[in-house]
Amino acid sequence: MSTYIFGHTTPDSDSIVGAHSLSYLKNQLGEDCTPTRQGEINPETAFILEKFGFEKPILKTNYAGEKVYLIDFMERSQSPEDIDEATILGIVDHHKLGDLKTDAPLEMWVRPVGCSNTIVKQMFDYYNVEIPKDLAGMMMCAILSDTVIFKSPTCTKEDTKAVKELAEIAGIDDPKALGMEMFIVKSDVLNETKRALVLRDFKDFNMGGNKIGVGQLEVVDLSVFDDMKEELFKAMAEIKTEGERHSVLLLLTDIMQEGSQLLVLSDDNSKIESAFDVTLENNQVWLPKVMSRKKQVIPFLEKEF
């Protein structure tokens, strides 16, 4: 029976490409693995898959009785509901330790880098397995996405090294140019519902017994949101109520200005204000130099809650 490899509930490019790249590696090492996904892919990921000739991983949300590898997450709130009934064989991730538990020892590849695919690249090197040209191109794009073309504070020398080496394998002369093309696709926010936008890259976290949802939209020009914030707040309110969340936050990140407009709906705005040492005006505030949810948002919220 095949082992399934998948990323977090609302998959981004790292989790989708990671499911493909880790599955390929495991299959080369003699394991029968299949890439899957827990949710729908976003426009950027669709662009990457099409460019390099890959299909979307199979949509699968139930894993009871299955053997699985997790990539790009280890939080229960980002897992399938029946994760406790699955056997977790391994985790590949670049986030902090989560709250999942296992009954048996497992393979762990966890590194403080900007992208899970950087770790998968290191795994290919460790096992001396050759990376196919098109897979290398996808992995390179995933790293460029997660590191915001090296602008994110999460970016490390290991990420830039991986991009350089993957670009050589893929025959791509200018990775940054492809990265900008990718982000222009990612900046298309006019053809989706506001609810879909809030949930495009959305993660739930358990903070002190409170369910906190944090979404992020990365664009090349923040002005695209000027006429839609009221509708975004309405969508956030629905998502907050439906999920019985204490707070829903949405980061509108401008990769050119290198900062984020933070939209907030919370049962206690003072906690959000205290976390970032700011004052909210109309439930929003500009956070200069804030690009990373993982490094510049979640740790401050968790400390406050």
N, C-alpha and C positions, 0 to 999 in steps of 0.2 A: 504494500500500500504506500502511496506517495506521501511524502512529508510536505506540508505547506509552509510557505514563507510569505509574510505580509507585514505591512507597516500599520501606523496608527489609524484610528477611526475615520478621520477626514484626511485622506492621503495627499501629500505634496509630492513634488518631483523626486525628492530624496527617497521617500518610502516606496514609491512605485518603481523607480529605476533600481533601488536597492533590492527589491523583491526579485527583479530580473537578474541583477548581477550576482547576488548571493546564490540564487538557484542555479545559475550556470556553473559557478565555482563548485558548489556541492555536487552537482551532477558529474563534473569532471573528476571529482574525488571519489566517485562510486556510490553516492547517495541518490536516491530517486526523489527529487524535489520539484515542486510546482509553485510558481509565483502566483499569489492571489492578492486581492485588495478588499478592504472593508467598505469602501465608499466610492463615489464617482470621482473621476479625475478632473483637474482644472485645465484651463486653456493652455497654460505654459507646458504642462506635462503632455497634453495632446500634441502640441507642437514638437516636443522632443521625440516622442514615440514615432510620429509620422516621419520626421526628418531622418531617423536612423532605421526605419523599417521594422519596428516592433509593434506587437499587438498589446492592447490593454490586458493586464493580468485578469484572471477570472474573478468575478465578484463573488465573494463568499463571506458570510457573516456568522456561520455556526461552525464550531470546531470541536465540539464534544467528542471525545474518543479518538481524536486525531493527534498526530505528532506534528509539532510546529517549531519554526524558528521565528523570532520577532526581530524586526529591523526598524531602527529609528524611533523606538519608544520602549518603555518598561513601566508605564503607569496603568493601573487598573482602570482608571477613568477613560483611557484611550484604547481599551481592549475590547474584544468580543464579550458579550454578556456571559458566555459559557466558558471563559478562559480557564476557570478552575477545573473544568472537566477535560481539558486538553493536557498533553504532555509537552512541556516546553523543553526542547533539546538544546536551545542556545539563544543568545541575544547579541545582536550587533547594534551598538548605539553610541551616540555622542552627547547624550543628556545626563543629568544627574540620576542617581539611583532612585528607582521608583518603589512602589509598594506591592509589587507582585511577589508571590512566593512559589517555590517549587518543592516537589516531594523528593527530588533526586538531584545530584550534581549536574551541572550543565556547562556548556561551552560559553564563555563570556569574552567578547571583544568589545570593550568599552574604553574609548579614548577621548580626551578633552580637545577635540578638533572641531572644525566647522561643519562637517558633513559626514553622514554614515558611509557614503560611498568612498570617502577617503580611507576609511577603515577597511572596506571591502578591497580596495586597491592594495592595501598593505597585506591583506590575507592572500590575495593572488600572488604577491611577491614572496610571502612566507612559504607557500606551498609550491612555488615555482611553476605556476599555471599561466599559460599565455592568454591574454585578453583579446578577443576578436575585435576587429577594427570598429564595427558599428556599436558594439557594447561599450568600447572605450569612449566613443563620442558621447554616448548617453551618460555615462558616469561622469565625464568631464562637465557636461551641462548641469547635472545634479549638484555638483560641487560649486559651480558658478552661481547657481540659484541660491543655495543655502548660505553662501558667504557673501551674497549680494555683489558679485564680481569683485571679491576681495575687500569690499568696504566694511563689512560687518566686523565688530570687535571679536567675534568668535573665530575669525579666520586665523589660521596658523601657517607656519612655514611648511608643515606637512600637507596642508591643503593646496598651497601654491605649487609645491613640488609634484603632487599628484596630478594637478591640472596640466602642468608642463609635460609630464610623461605620458598622460592619456592623450593629449593633443598630438604628440608625436606618433603614437600608435594609430590614432584616427586620421592622421594626415590633415589636421586643421592648423593653418598657419597663424590665425589670429583668434584665439579663444575669446578675448574680451569683446571683439566685434560680434561674435555669435552670441555671447552673453547679453549684449545690449539688444540684439534682435529678439532674443528670448524674452527680455523684460518688457519690450514694447508690446509683445503679444500678451504678456501678463498684465499689462496696464489697461487692457480692454475691459472696462467695467460697465459699458453701456448696453451690453447685449444679454445681461443676466438680471434676474430679479434681485431686489435688495436683500432678501433673505439668503439667496444663494451666495451673494457677495460676502455677507457676514460669516457664513459657514464655509467659505472657500478654503480657508486655512485656519481652522478653529480647533482649539483644544480645551478640554475641561481639566481642572486640577482640584484636588481635595486639599484645602488649606484650613487647618484647625477645625475640621468638621464642616466647613463651608464649601459649597460647590461654586467654583469660580471659572467662568468661561472667558477665554482670551482669543480673539481672532486677529488676523493681520492681513492687510492688503498692501502690496508693494507696487508702486507705480513710478513712472519717470516724471510725472507732473501732477502735483497734488490738487491743482485747480479742477481736475475732472470730478472732484467730489463736491464742488461748491454748491451745486443745485440739488444734491441728493441727500444731504445730511439728515434732514427731517425724516425722510423715508428710511434711512439706515437706522435711526433711533427707534422708529416704529418696529422694524424687523428685530432689532435687539431686544425690545420690550417683549415681543412674542416669544422669542427664544428663551429669555430669562424666566418668564412665567411657566412655559411648557416644561422646562427642565428643572424647575424649582431651584434656580440658581440664586445665590446671594448677590452676585455681581456678573455683569457681562461687559467686557472691555473690547474695544476695537482699535487697533493700531493702523492708522493710515500713513504708511511710510513712503517718503519721497527719497528715492535713491540718489537723486541729483543734489538736493539740498542737504541730504544726510541727516534726517530727523524724522519725527513722527508726530502726527496729530492724534491725540488719545481721546476717544469717545468713551464715555462712562455712563452706565446705568447700574446703580448699586443701592443696596439697602442701607448702606452707611458710607456716604461720600467722603467722610472725614478720614476713613481708613485709607482710601485711595490717595487722598491729598497728602496724608502723612507718609505713605510709602514712597512717594516721589518728591516730597517737600515742595508741593505746588498748591495753587489755589485754582479750583475748577471754575470756569465761567461758562454758563449754559451747558454744563456737563461735559466740557472739553478743555484741553490744554495742549499747547505745543511743547514737545520734549526734544530739544536740540540734541543732536548726536545719538539719539536712541534709534538703533536699527535692529537690535536683536531681542526678540521676545524671551529667548532662553536665558540670555546673560544679563540683560538690562531691565527686564520687567518682572519675570517670575520670581527671582530671588528676593526682590524688594517687597513684593506682595506677600510672599510666604513669611518673611520676617515680621511683617505687620500683623498678619492674621494668626 
